[in-house]
Amino acid sequence: MFCPHCGGKNDGTPLQCSICKKTIPPLDARPAAAIPERTPKGPVRTERLGSVGNRMLALLLDRLAIAAILLMVAAWITDNWATIQPRLLSLEVAGGLAVAGVVGAVFLYHLLLEAAFGTTLGKAVMGLQIANQGERGRFASAALRNILRIVDSQALYLVGFLSATFTQRRQRIGDLVAGTVVLDLPMARGARAAMMALLLTVLASSTWVAFALCPGCSEAIAKLR
């Protein structure tokens, strides 16, 4: 055995080192050697912020999806306009209701999908997802960031574009206030293709339903041709 003090080798199990004459503690009293912890192998995952360009493309795709939904509503209103018009006080009222309906549709579309799935159809196609890094719940954060679209969308989204371009974490004003950030997630091509197919299905289905709700609209379009 070896002396823990001088490192000298001793034969047998003496209580005293034959070299330095110091007491050798029993084996049971010696502290166990520290075993270094093994760290898991593999690359460390880091956050990848979604690019501003991909976010703008996702916004365009989302607007197409919302337009498809509103197309069905507009077709139903057009087909029943003779019944609806007498109930309206004026065309100004009708215009105000139309604007409120569009703003409400945009808000609900983003709120429901972001709160439930953390993404929208357009963002899913571009491989983007919203991460909540604040103290608020997902629903509250989604509501706050989308309420502030009123600010970000000024001048054709120039305000949101500039904010996302020049902030450190590419956050528009809604993200800064809500404590959210848009991340670029690695997605297989098949998954992104499936989301694009779903978006195209929504667009085609809504167009078909719109013409079914308003047969006169298709006749009017045929006359224009």
PALO-297050 format. One line per field, with one value per residue (C-alpha): x, y, z; chain; residue in three letters; residue number from 1. Coordinates in steps of 0.25 Angstrom, whole numbers, padded with zeros to 4 digits, always signed. Example, Ala and Ser with C-alpha at 12.3 -4.5 7.8 and 13.67 -1.06 7.14 Angstrom:
BEGIN
x: +0049  +0055
y: -0018  -0004
z: +0031  +0029
chain: A  A
resn: ala  ser
resi: 1  2
***
This chain:
BEGIN
x: +0000  +0004  +0006  -0004  +0006  +0019  +0014  +0024  +0021  +0019  +0019  +0007  -0003  +0006  +0000  +0012  +0019  +0033  +0038  +0032  +0028  +0014  +0002  -0005  -0021  -0029  -0034  -0048  -0045  -0040  -0049  -0054  -0047  -0057  -0062  -0064  -0078  -0079  -0086  -0096  -0089  -0095  -0097  -0103  -0116  -0117  -0128  -0129  -0137  -0146  -0141  -0149  -0151  -0157  -0166  -0171  -0174  -0181  -0190  -0193  -0198  -0206  -0213  -0217  -0223  -0231  -0235  -0240  -0249  -0254  -0257  -0268  -0274  -0274  -0281  -0292  -0294  -0295  -0305  -0314  -0311  -0326  -0329  -0318  -0318  -0331  -0326  -0313  -0314  -0305  -0294  -0284  -0289  -0287  -0273  -0270  -0275  -0267  -0254  -0257  -0260  -0247  -0239  -0246  -0244  -0229  -0228  -0236  -0228  -0215  -0219  -0226  -0215  -0203  -0210  -0213  -0201  -0191  -0191  -0200  -0202  -0192  -0182  -0183  -0180  -0168  -0163  -0166  -0171  -0174  -0167  -0173  -0161  -0168  -0176  -0190  -0197  -0198  -0212  -0209  -0196  -0203  -0214  -0204  -0195  -0207  -0214  -0201  -0202  -0210  -0196  -0187  -0196  -0195  -0190  -0192  -0184  -0172  -0173  -0172  -0162  -0152  -0154  -0151  -0139  -0132  -0135  -0125  -0135  -0143  -0155  -0166  -0173  -0183  -0172  -0165  -0177  -0182  -0169  -0169  -0159  -0161  -0151  -0147  -0149  -0143  -0154  -0154  -0157  -0169  -0175  -0174  -0180  -0191  -0194  -0194  -0203  -0213  -0212  -0215  -0227  -0232  -0231  -0238  -0249  -0252  -0254  -0263  -0271  -0272  -0278  -0287  -0292  -0294  -0298  -0301  -0287  -0282  -0292  -0287  -0273  -0277  -0283  -0271  -0263
y: +0000  +0014  +0025  +0036  +0046  +0044  +0034  +0023  +0009  +0000  -0015  -0021  -0012  -0004  +0007  +0015  +0019  +0013  +0025  +0038  +0031  +0037  +0029  +0022  +0023  +0010  +0008  +0010  +0024  +0029  +0038  +0032  +0038  +0048  +0042  +0053  +0054  +0050  +0061  +0055  +0055  +0062  +0076  +0087  +0092  +0107  +0116  +0120  +0133  +0133  +0142  +0155  +0151  +0137  +0144  +0154  +0142  +0135  +0148  +0148  +0133  +0136  +0148  +0138  +0128  +0140  +0145  +0131  +0131  +0145  +0141  +0131  +0142  +0152  +0142  +0139  +0154  +0157  +0146  +0152  +0166  +0169  +0165  +0171  +0185  +0190  +0187  +0196  +0210  +0215  +0210  +0217  +0207  +0196  +0200  +0201  +0187  +0182  +0188  +0183  +0169  +0168  +0173  +0163  +0152  +0155  +0156  +0143  +0135  +0138  +0138  +0124  +0117  +0123  +0120  +0106  +0102  +0113  +0115  +0119  +0112  +0122  +0121  +0106  +0106  +0115  +0106  +0117  +0116  +0126  +0124  +0130  +0134  +0143  +0141  +0141  +0129  +0125  +0131  +0144  +0146  +0143  +0152  +0164  +0162  +0162  +0174  +0181  +0178  +0191  +0198  +0188  +0188  +0203  +0208  +0194  +0187  +0196  +0199  +0184  +0181  +0192  +0187  +0173  +0177  +0186  +0179  +0169  +0157  +0161  +0165  +0174  +0183  +0172  +0162  +0172  +0175  +0161  +0155  +0146  +0142  +0135  +0124  +0116  +0101  +0090  +0083  +0072  +0076  +0066  +0073  +0087  +0081  +0076  +0089  +0096  +0085  +0088  +0103  +0101  +0092  +0103  +0113  +0104  +0099  +0113  +0117  +0106  +0109  +0123  +0121  +0110  +0121  +0131  +0125  +0139  +0143  +0132  +0137  +0151  +0147  +0139  +0151  +0160  +0150
z: +0000  -0002  +0009  +0006  +0012  +0004  -0006  -0001  -0004  +0009  +0010  +0017  +0025  +0035  +0044  +0041  +0029  +0028  +0021  +0027  +0040  +0039  +0042  +0031  +0032  +0030  +0016  +0021  +0026  +0013  +0005  -0008  -0020  -0027  -0040  -0051  -0056  -0071  -0079  -0090  -0104  -0116  -0121  -0111  -0116  -0117  -0121  -0135  -0137  -0149  -0160  -0163  -0178  -0174  -0164  -0175  -0184  -0173  -0171  -0186  -0185  -0173  -0180  -0191  -0181  -0174  -0188  -0191  -0178  -0181  -0195  -0190  -0181  -0192  -0201  -0191  -0189  -0204  -0206  -0194  -0197  -0200  -0186  -0179  -0185  -0179  -0165  -0167  -0163  -0175  -0184  -0174  -0163  -0173  -0176  -0161  -0158  -0170  -0164  -0150  -0156  -0163  -0151  -0142  -0152  -0152  -0137  -0135  -0145  -0139  -0125  -0126  -0134  -0126  -0113  -0117  -0125  -0124  -0139  -0150  -0164  -0170  -0159  -0160  -0175  -0172  -0161  -0150  -0136  -0125  -0112  -0099  -0090  -0081  -0068  -0075  -0080  -0095  -0097  -0090  -0098  -0111  -0108  -0104  -0116  -0126  -0120  -0123  -0137  -0138  -0136  -0143  -0156  -0158  -0171  -0177  -0166  -0167  -0152  -0149  -0160  -0154  -0140  -0144  -0152  -0142  -0129  -0123  -0123  -0136  -0128  -0133  -0123  -0119  -0116  -0107  -0099  -0098  -0096  -0108  -0119  -0132  -0134  -0146  -0144  -0152  -0160  -0170  -0184  -0183  -0171  -0178  -0191  -0183  -0177  -0190  -0196  -0184  -0187  -0202  -0198  -0189  -0200  -0210  -0201  -0197  -0211  -0214  -0202  -0206  -0219  -0213  -0204  -0214  -0228  -0233  -0231  -0241  -0251  -0250  -0252  -0264  -0270  -0268  -0276
chain: A  A  A  A  A  A  A  A  A  A  A  A  A  A  A  A  A  A  A  A  A  A  A  A  A  A  A  A  A  A  A  A  A  A  A  A  A  A  A  A  A  A  A  A  A  A  A  A  A  A  A  A  A  A  A  A  A  A  A  A  A  A  A  A  A  A  A  A  A  A  A  A  A  A  A  A  A  A  A  A  A  A  A  A  A  A  A  A  A  A  A  A  A  A  A  A  A  A  A  A  A  A  A  A  A  A  A  A  A  A  A  A  A  A  A  A  A  A  A  A  A  A  A  A  A  A  A  A  A  A  A  A  A  A  A  A  A  A  A  A  A  A  A  A  A  A  A  A  A  A  A  A  A  A  A  A  A  A  A  A  A  A  A  A  A  A  A  A  A  A  A  A  A  A  A  A  A  A  A  A  A  A  A  A  A  A  A  A  A  A  A  A  A  A  A  A  A  A  A  A  A  A  A  A  A  A  A  A  A  A  A  A  A  A  A  A  A  A  A  A  A  A  A  A  A
resn: met  phe  cys  pro  his  cys  gly  gly  lys  asn  asp  gly  thr  pro  leu  gln  cys  ser  ile  cys  lys  lys  thr  ile  pro  pro  leu  asp  ala  arg  pro  ala  ala  ala  ile  pro  glu  arg  thr  pro  lys  gly  pro  val  arg  thr  glu  arg  leu  gly  ser  val  gly  asn  arg  met  leu  ala  leu  leu  leu  asp  arg  leu  ala  ile  ala  ala  ile  leu  leu  met  val  ala  ala  trp  ile  thr  asp  asn  trp  ala  thr  ile  gln  pro  arg  leu  leu  ser  leu  glu  val  ala  gly  gly  leu  ala  val  ala  gly  val  val  gly  ala  val  phe  leu  tyr  his  leu  leu  leu  glu  ala  ala  phe  gly  thr  thr  leu  gly  lys  ala  val  met  gly  leu  gln  ile  ala  asn  gln  gly  glu  arg  gly  arg  phe  ala  ser  ala  ala  leu  arg  asn  ile  leu  arg  ile  val  asp  ser  gln  ala  leu  tyr  leu  val  gly  phe  leu  ser  ala  thr  phe  thr  gln  arg  arg  gln  arg  ile  gly  asp  leu  val  ala  gly  thr  val  val  leu  asp  leu  pro  met  ala  arg  gly  ala  arg  ala  ala  met  met  ala  leu  leu  leu  thr  val  leu  ala  ser  ser  thr  trp  val  ala  phe  ala  leu  cys  pro  gly  cys  ser  glu  ala  ile  ala  lys  leu  arg
resi: 1  2  3  4  5  6  7  8  9  10  11  12  13  14  15  16  17  18  19  20  21  22  23  24  25  26  27  28  29  30  31  32  33  34  35  36  37  38  39  40  41  42  43  44  45  46  47  48  49  50  51  52  53  54  55  56  57  58  59  60  61  62  63  64  65  66  67  68  69  70  71  72  73  74  75  76  77  78  79  80  81  82  83  84  85  86  87  88  89  90  91  92  93  94  95  96  97  98  99  100  101  102  103  104  105  106  107  108  109  110  111  112  113  114  115  116  117  118  119  120  121  122  123  124  125  126  127  128  129  130  131  132  133  134  135  136  137  138  139  140  141  142  143  144  145  146  147  148  149  150  151  152  153  154  155  156  157  158  159  160  161  162  163  164  165  166  167  168  169  170  171  172  173  174  175  176  177  178  179  180  181  182  183  184  185  186  187  188  189  190  191  192  193  194  195  196  197  198  199  200  201  202  203  204  205  206  207  208  209  210  211  212  213  214  215  216  217  218  219  220  221  222  223  224  225
***
